């Protein structure tokens, strides 16, 4: 199983260009909002020409997460910030 299958989130975002606004997440074991920015998309959308880690954040506004055992917001990037991809 993938890490994203084992530690579920109410909202799982893999592309930071998304606009995430006015959402509510409550009462889970892991994460309310999880930004998992991989170097390249995998699975059915696999494409080595796309680098989500180099994209700017679209919007994250008026979102709320509470009563999670771990985090309300988790941002996971596994590469250097200066020169992604």
Secondary structure as the mmCIF struct_conf table of DSSP 4:
data_model
#
loop_
_struct_conf.conf_type_id
_struct_conf.id
_struct_conf.beg_label_comp_id
_struct_conf.beg_label_asym_id
_struct_conf.beg_label_seq_id
_struct_conf.end_label_comp_id
_struct_conf.end_label_asym_id
_struct_conf.end_label_seq_id
HELX_RH_AL_P HELX_RH_AL_P1 UNK A 3 UNK A 6
BEND BEND1 UNK A 7 UNK A 7
STRN STRN1 UNK A 9 UNK A 13
BEND BEND2 UNK A 14 UNK A 14
TURN_TY1_P TURN_TY1_P1 UNK A 16 UNK A 17
BEND BEND3 UNK A 18 UNK A 18
STRN STRN2 UNK A 19 UNK A 21
BEND BEND4 UNK A 22 UNK A 22
STRN STRN3 UNK A 24 UNK A 26
BEND BEND5 UNK A 27 UNK A 27
BEND BEND6 UNK A 29 UNK A 30
STRN STRN4 UNK A 31 UNK A 37
BEND BEND7 UNK A 39 UNK A 40
STRN STRN5 UNK A 41 UNK A 41
HELX_RH_3T_P HELX_RH_3T_P1 UNK A 43 UNK A 45
STRN STRN6 UNK A 47 UNK A 47
TURN_TY1_P TURN_TY1_P2 UNK A 48 UNK A 49
HELX_RH_3T_P HELX_RH_3T_P2 UNK A 52 UNK A 54
BEND BEND8 UNK A 55 UNK A 55
HELX_LH_PP_P HELX_LH_PP_P1 UNK A 56 UNK A 57
STRN STRN7 UNK A 59 UNK A 61
BEND BEND9 UNK A 62 UNK A 62
STRN STRN8 UNK A 64 UNK A 66
BEND BEND10 UNK A 67 UNK A 67
BEND BEND11 UNK A 69 UNK A 70
STRN STRN9 UNK A 71 UNK A 77
BEND BEND12 UNK A 79 UNK A 79
BEND BEND13 UNK A 81 UNK A 81
TURN_TY1_P TURN_TY1_P3 UNK A 82 UNK A 83
#
